[in-house]
Amino acid sequence: MQQASTAIIKFNAEFADMTLRSVFRRHVRPAILQTWSIVVMATKQIAIEQLVPGMYLVDVDVPWYRTPFLFHKRMVNDLQTIEIMKQYGIRMVTIDTSKGADLPLTTTPSSVNDQPAGPTVPPPQEAQVERATEPVLGCQPAVVIYAQAKEAVERIFDDLERGVPPTPEATKAIVSNVLDHVLNDRVAIATQVAIQKIKQFDRSLTGHALDTCVLSLIVAIESGLEQPQQELVGMGALLHDAGYVRLPRNLVRKRDECSGQDKTLLEQHCKLGVTLLSEHPGMHEDVLRIVLEHHERTDGTGFPAALGNDKISPLAQIVGIVDVYDAMVTRRGTRPALIPHDAVRQLFLAGERGQFPKPLVETMIRSIGVYPVGSLLKLNTGEQAVVVGVNPQQRLKPLVKVTTDPQGGSYATPLEIDLAAPSSDHTVRTVLRVLDPIHERVNVAIHLDPILPRAA
């Protein structure tokens, strides 16, 4: 009886296997091959002279870091872009005809070399329709901008580890992209920084570099700097820890716990970063000074040269104070992260001790708020609320989502309230105290990130 059952089970398994293979041969494999053939047919390599506005670019024959473009996958919107591509030595490009315009019908891939230098431009209406499908920066959500910038920064640090410093143009392209979004919607991009802090407990060098860049740009704008200086601040912030790639990784991971010779070695990352970045000509002197001086302090207690206030680059001081704040609110190794409000308090005390100029501390706090985005608050009404925005002119009255009622029950839909504005129900709400989300068992991220489900 047992042998018969075993035989039946074996037969059923073999039958099921044969059935699956048959289904795969008849249906799945043809579908995969058809899809692949469509993808292959949609892309084609053409000469740069044949590229026209309205075409969708997916690849070029020059590495990304040797061009001023953040990404090569993009809609070509104007002739100026094509001219810049030519100036940077691009000769062959790959286009995707399913997302953009194709070559004229008279042109085939085999006759690329026979075409005249000036191709026939598609009808204006067609090019205009194609351009309309490409999202412009102001319409892209902050989560997309942040993800794109993170990918680009990761490439920069991968190249740095191989000894290839980024070009000033490539670095500026990333910063300009982020800066445009900061200018367009500061709260949205700051929210993305807060979300990443919550999702990833131990941030990498690239995550810290990007977050420091975003917050430094916000402080630079709040400081009244002109756009060229804002860009230099962003570039310096993005590269301020470049020297760490020349040090042992295990040492870098536990850098906040090191002392003695290990600490002395880690402090060399400022000089190592300048040396590495100087291998590529053209990096702006102010960017190099930020990399070198972001750990200097106005009371002379910083490193590597223990400079005084009048000798430290003001741009380096901006990146320096943001670097300190971001380090405090990020978990590293066994050191837990501070809640943002406590980190702000530490910045205030650092200003009182003379480590940073008091006007800079004021600007920093005005930029991120006394209650930064992501803070969990207890209101005078007994309700709980999550900070989703700041009021630079009224730092004690942020924009919040009220998540629980006075009895501790959750609102089905959180109430979005500006504490600086009169309430529609005439309730006067003020901040009673700051709460620790871990102790309260509150996942702040679900109230900041619309992508996350409420039950997360």
N, C-alpha and C positions, 0 to 999 in steps of 0.2 A: 504493500500500500504506500509506504514511504517512498519507494523507488518510483512508483507511478506518479506521485505528486511532484517529485523532483523533475521528472521528465516533462510534466505539463508546464511547470514553471519555466524550465529551460526553453521549451517550445514557444511559450508566450513571449519570452524575452527576445528570442531570435526573430519571431514574427514582428514584434514591435520595432526591432532594429531594422529589419528589412523594409518595413513600412516607412520609417523615418527617412531611410536612405532614398527610397523611391520618391517620397514627397520632396526631398531636397533636390533630387535630380530633375524632377518634372516642373517644380514651381519655384523653389527658393533660389537655386543656382542661376536659372535664366533671369530672374528678377535682379539678382546682384550684378550679373554680367551686363544686363541692359542699363542699370543705373550707372555702373562704372563707365560704360561706353558713352553715355550721355555726358558725364562729367569730363571725360577725355576730349570728346568732340567739342565741348563748350570752351575749352582753353586752347589757345594757339600762341606761338611765339612769333613776334614780328619785330621789324627794325624800328628803332626810336623815331626815324623819319616818318613812319606810317602811323604813329600814335597821334590821335586827335581827341579833343574834348568830347566827352560822352562815353569814352571807353572805360572799362573797369579793369584796373591793374591788379595783378595777383603776384607778380614776381619781376625782378630785374636782375641783370647780370653783374651787379656791384653789391657787396655786403652793405647791410643797412647802416652800419656805424660809419661808413665812408660817405654817407649822404646826409643832407639836413632834414630828411623825412623820418617821422616817428614810426610810421608803418608803410609798407609797400602795397598792402591790400587797400586800395582806395579808388574812388571815382576820380577821373581826371577831369577837372572842371574848367581849366583855362589853358591858353597857350603859354603863359608865363611859367606854369609848373613844368611843362615839357622843356622849355628852354633851360630851366634850372637843372633838370635831369641830364640834359646834354652837357652842361658845364661840369657836372660831377662824373663825367666819363661813362654814363650809361649808354650802351649801344643796342642791346636787345632787351625786349620786355615780353612778358607773358600776359595776355588779356583773357578775361572770362566773358564770352559773348552772351552768356545767359543772364548776366547782370549789367551789361553795358552794350554799347554799339559795336558792330562788327566792321571788318574791312568792306569796302565796296564790293559788289557782287562780281565784278570783273577781275578781282584779285584772288588768287589762290595761294596757299602756303608755299607751293613749289615755285611761284613766280615772284617771291619777295624781292629778290635781287634785281628783278627787271623793272621794278616800279620807279617812277620819278621821285625826286626828293620831296616835292610838294604834293601830298596826297589830297584826294578829294574830301573835303570836309562834309560830314553828314548834314542833312538839312537842319537849319536852326531849330525848328520845332522838335525834331527828334532828340537833338542834344539837350534841349531844354527839359524835355520829359525825363531823360535819363538823369539829369542833374537833380531834378526834383525828388527822385527816389533816394538820393544820398543824404543821410541825416547830417544836419549842420551841428556844429559844436553846441550851440545854445539849446538845441532840442534833445541832445543826448542826455540821458539820466546820469546822475553823479556816479552810480554804481558802475556804469560802462566806462566813464572817464577814468575812474580809479583803477578798474581792472586793466584797462589798456596801459595806463601809466605804470602799473605794477609789473606787467609783462615786459615793458621796455626797460625798466630799472633792473629787473632780473637779468636781462641780456647784457646790460652794462657791467654788472658785477661778475657775470660769467666770463666776459671778456677780460675784465681786470684780473681775475684769477689766472688767466692764461697769459697775462702780461701785456694785454692790448688795451691801452687807455682810450676812453671815448673821445670823439672829436668835440670841439666846442659847439659845432652846429648840431650834432646829435643830442647833446645835453640840453642845449637851448630849446630844441624842438619839444622835448618832453616837458620842460618847465613852462614854455609858452602855452602848451596845450592845457596844463593844469591851471596856470594863471588865468587864462580866459574863463575857465569855469569858476574859479574863485571869485572873479570880478562879476560873473553872471549870477551865481548863487552860492554865496559863502557858506550858508547854513547847510546846504545839501552835501557839499564836499567835506565839511567838518564832521557831519554825521557819519559819512563813510569811514572816516578815521576812527571815530568812536566805535562803530560796529566792528571794525577789524580788531580793535583792542579786546573786545568782548569775545569774539569768535576764536581768536588765536592767543592762547595764554603766553606763549614764549615767542616773541616776534623775531624774525630773521633780520640780518643786516639790511636787506633790501626793503623789508617792511618799515623798519625804523627810518631808513633814508627817505622813503616816500612820505611817511607821516610827518617827519621833520620838515620836509620841503613844503608840504601843504600848509602847515601851521606857520612856518616862517614867512610864506607869502602873505598870509592873513595879517601877521604882525607888521610886515613891511608896508602893506597897504594902509593899515591903521596908523603907521608912523608918518605917513605923508610922503613916502619916497616916490620918485618918478618911475615910470615903467622900466627904463633900462636898468635902474638900480634894483627894482623888484626882481627882474630876471636874474641879475647877478646873485642876489640873495638866494633865490631858488636853486640856481646851479650849484652854489657853494653848499647849500643844505643837502642837496642830492648826493654830493660827492664827499661830504665832510668825513665820513668813516672809510674812505677808499683804502687807506693805509692798512686797515685790519686784514685785508686779503693777503698781506705779506707776513702775517703772524700765524702761529699754530691755531687751528680752529677750536680745539678744546680749551685753549687759553682765552680765546675771544668769548666763548660761550659763558665762561664763569668770570668775566671781567669785573663784575661788581663785587665779587667776593675775594679778589686777589690782593695781596700785600707783598711788601719786600721787593725782591728781584722781579717777580712776575708783574707786579704793578709798574715798576720802572720800565720793563720791556713794553708793556701795553701802551704806556704814555708816548712811546716812539711812533705810534700810528699817525700822529699829526705830520711829522717830518716825512715818514714813509709815503704818506698820501701825496704830499707835494712832489716828492721825487718821482713817484709813479706817474702822476698827471702831467708833470713837466716833460715827460718823454714825447708827448704829442705837442708840437708847436702851436701856438695861437691861443692857449687857454688864458683867459683874462687874469691879470694880476690880482684883482679883487677876489676872484674865485679862489685862487691859490692862498690868499691871506685868510679867507674864511676857513679853509681846510687846516691851515697851520695854527690859527689863533682861536678856534671856537672853544677851547678849554681854558683860555686865559681869563682871569678875573680882575676886576677893577681894583681890588685891594692887594693885588700882587701875589695871591695864593695859587694862581693857576699854573698851567704848564703848556708848552715845554720851556718857555723862557721867562716865566714869572713877570710878565709885562704889567705895567701900571695902566690906569684908566686912559691917559692921554696917548698911549702908544698902541692901544688895541683898535683894530678896525671896527667902526660902528656896525658894519654889516656882519662881522664875525660875532659881535655881541648879541645881535638878534638871533643868529643861528645857535649861539651858545646857550641862551636862556631857554629856547625852544627844545634844544637837545636835552637839557636837564629835566624839563617838564615831561617830555615824552618818555624819558628813561624812568621817571618816577611812577608814571601811570601804566607801565608795562612790566609784566612779570618776567624776571630773568633768572633762570636756574632755580635756586631755592628761595630767592628773595621775592616775596609777594608784591603785587602792584598796589600802590596807594589809590584810594578813590580820588577822583579828579579834584574835589573840593579841598581835600587835605594837601594835595600837591600844590594847589594855588596858594594855600597858607604857607607852605614851605618856600615858595618863590618870594612871597612878601617878606618872610624872615631873612632870606638871602639878600634882599635889597636893604633891609635894616642893618645887616652885618657889613654892607658895603661890597658884596661880591658882584653885584650888578648895579648900574645906575638906576636910581629910583624912578626917573621918568620912563625908562625902558620897562621896569617892572609894572608900572602903571599901565603902559601901553599893552603889555602882554596880558594883564588881567582884563583890561577892557576888551581885548580881542577875543579871548576864550570865555570870559565871564567868571564871576565869582562862583557860579554853579555851571561848570562846562556842560556841553551836550553829553547826554548819557547819565547825568547825575540823577540819583533817586532821592526824592524829597518827601518830607512829612509836612503837610500844610496845617495852618491854624484851625482848619475845619475838621481835622482828623483824617482827611483824604491823603492818599499817596499819589505822587505825580513823577513823571519822567521828563527831564529837561530835553527839549527838542530844538531849542534855539536861544540865542542871547539877545539882550537889548543893550548895545554898547553904551547908551547914555543912561540907562537905569540898570546897573549890573546886578542889583538885588531882586530884580523882577524879570525873570526869564520867561520864555515861551515854553509851555509845558503841555503834556498829555496827562490829565487826571485819570488814573487807572482804577482806583478803588474808592468806595463810598466811606463815610465816617465810621461805619460799622465793620469795615474790612472786606465787604463784598465787592466783587469785580463789576465794573460797569460793562455792559454788553458792548458798548461803543465808547472808547475813551473820550473824554471831553478835551478838546483842543482850546487852550486858554492862554491869552497874553496877560500875565500878571500885572503888566504896566498899564493895561487898558481896563475901562469899566466893564464889569461882567453883565451879560444879558439878563441874568437872574438876580442882579444887584447884590450878589454875595461877594464880600471882600475877602480875597484869598491872599495870604502871605506865607512866606517860607518859615516854618517853625524850626526845622533842623534837617541835616543831611543824614540819609540812611545808607548802610552798607548793603548792596544788593545780595551779596553772598549770605550775610546773616539773615536777611529778610526772605531769602530764597526766591528772588525775583529775577527773571530773565529779561533784563532791560532791552536786549537786542530786538525782541519781538515788537517792541513799541517804537523802535527806530527804523527797522527794516521792513518795508511793506511786502517783501518777497517771502519772509519767514511766516509760517502759519502761527496763529495765535496759540495753538496748543503746544508749541515747541518748548 
